[in-house]
Each structure stands twice: as C-alpha cells, then as structure tokens.
C-alpha cells in the first residue's frame, strides 16, 4: 500500500471516530488531535481502529510519534515495509 492509499484509509478511519470532521480541511503538518479536537479516549479508539485496519501493532511508546497526519501515514508505511 502506498502513501496516498494509506492516507485515504487513515482519513476514512478518522471519520468513523469523529464523523463531524471535515477531512478536506486537515493539514498533514499540524497536530491531528488538535485539528479534530479528539479527547484521549477518541484518540485511543482511532489508534485501535488503525491497528485493526492495517494489522499493525502500535506500541504505546510509539503514540508520541503519531502527532500529525503525515506522522501516522509515514509510520504505517514504514510498518508495512517491515512486514
């Protein structure tokens, strides 16, 4: 799966957690949680959904690395190459 496909899947997953979010306005370089106003429980639900969609383990220690949309996409792309 390439970066654009990963990004679309991440955004689709995000919309299941926060349907009110207009994904067309999201910026790749800004903190994702702040852009969509996700509380810690919604963020955890999002990461769990990402895990289920991509079959990628996301250790809690890596949560800090997943700040922006670009970070999430890069992490998933990196993980898919390692598999």
Number of C-alpha atoms within 10 A of each C-alpha: 10 11 14 10 12 17 19 13 16 21 19 14 18 21 16 13 17 17 11 9 16 11 16 7 9 16 13 15 11 14 17 20 16 11 15 17 13 16 11 10 9 15 18 15 17 20 21 15 17 20 14 11 12 16 13 15 14 16 7 10 7 10 13 9 12 19 16 20 21 18 18 21 23 18 16 26 18 12 15 14 8 7 6
